[in-house]
Structure formats: C-alpha cells, structure tokens
Amino acid sequence: MANLSTLSELCIPFVKKGGEFISYKAANSQEEIEQAGNAIGKLGGRLAGVQELILPDTDMERIFVCIKKEKNTGKKYPRKAGTPGKEPL
C-alpha cells in the first residue's frame, strides 16, 4: 500500500471541492499522517479527522484518515505515473 502523501496526490485531484477523501491505514500511521500534511495542503485539502477502529473478530487496529477538499487542485496534479511515489510532495 502507498504512503499517504502518494495516495493523496493520486486521489485528491479527483475529489469534488467540498468532498472528502478517506484513506484506510494501519494503526501506527501517525508519523505518516504528519508527513503528508504538506502534500494534503498543496492539493487543496485539510485533515478533517482520524477515526480509529478495531476489526471485528480480531484485535487488529486500523484507522480511517479523513481529508476534506477545500480548494481546487492545481492542474499539474496528479503528476505522471510513478512520480508521486518516487518524489512525494
């Protein structure tokens, strides 16, 4: 699975202004979320919240990262295939 910066660049440009992008991540992703803040902002989004959950019938923790799109994304995003992963924002 890709890191949140890469996922944000690939998904947020296709979210309608006022809409939300929700990413499903492992429970230990707090540092990844903090590092993605710059990319989320450049793409017109803001972190709206993080919802923790435990998967049914297991003890595995996961989180939903909710990103609200507040501004239009620049036309240069998403960059061509492979670039977001190799050179994150």
C-alpha positions in Angstrom: 0.0 0.0 0.0 1.2 3.5 -0.8 2.1 6.2 1.8 -0.5 8.9 2.5 1.4 11.6 0.5 1.3 9.4 -2.6 -2.3 8.4 -2.1 -3.3 12.0 -1.6 -1.7 13.1 -4.8 -3.4 10.3 -6.7 -6.9 10.8 -5.2 -7.5 14.3 -4.0 -7.4 15.9 -7.5 -10.4 13.8 -8.4 -12.4 14.7 -5.3 -15.0 17.4 -5.8 -14.5 20.7 -3.8 -16.3 20.2 -0.6 -16.0 16.4 -0.8 -13.9 14.0 1.3 -11.1 11.5 0.6 -10.9 8.7 3.2 -7.9 6.6 3.4 -7.7 3.2 5.3 -4.4 2.9 7.1 -2.6 0.8 9.7 -2.9 1.9 13.3 0.7 3.0 13.6 0.4 5.7 10.9 0.6 8.9 13.0 4.0 9.9 11.7 2.9 9.2 8.1 -0.1 11.4 8.6 2.0 14.3 9.9 4.5 13.9 7.0 1.6 14.1 4.5 0.3 17.4 5.8 2.3 19.4 3.3 1.1 17.4 0.3 -2.5 17.5 1.5 -2.4 21.3 1.8 -0.8 21.7 -1.7 -3.6 19.6 -3.2 -6.3 21.8 -1.6 -7.2 19.5 1.3 -7.1 19.6 5.0 -7.0 16.8 7.6 -10.6 16.6 8.8 -10.1 13.8 11.3 -8.8 10.3 12.2 -11.2 7.6 13.2 -9.7 4.5 15.0 -11.3 1.1 14.8 -10.7 -2.5 15.7 -11.5 -5.0 13.0 -14.4 -7.3 14.0 -13.4 -10.7 15.4 -9.7 -9.7 15.7 -7.6 -7.5 17.8 -6.1 -5.6 14.8 -6.4 -1.8 14.9 -6.9 0.3 11.8 -7.6 4.0 11.1 -9.6 6.0 8.6 -7.9 9.2 7.7 -10.5 11.8 6.5 -9.3 14.6 4.3 -11.7 17.4 3.3 -11.1 19.1 0.0 -11.5 22.9 0.5 -9.8 24.3 -2.6 -9.4 23.3 -6.2 -6.3 21.3 -7.0 -3.7 22.7 -9.5 -3.9 21.3 -13.0 -0.3 19.9 -12.7 -1.6 17.2 -10.2 -1.6 14.3 -10.3 1.8 14.1 -11.8 2.6 11.3 -14.4 2.7 7.7 -13.3 5.4 6.7 -10.9 6.4 10.3 -10.0 4.3 10.7 -6.8 5.9 7.5 -5.3 9.4 8.4 -6.3 9.2 12.1 -5.5 6.5 12.7 -2.9 5.3 16.3 -2.3 
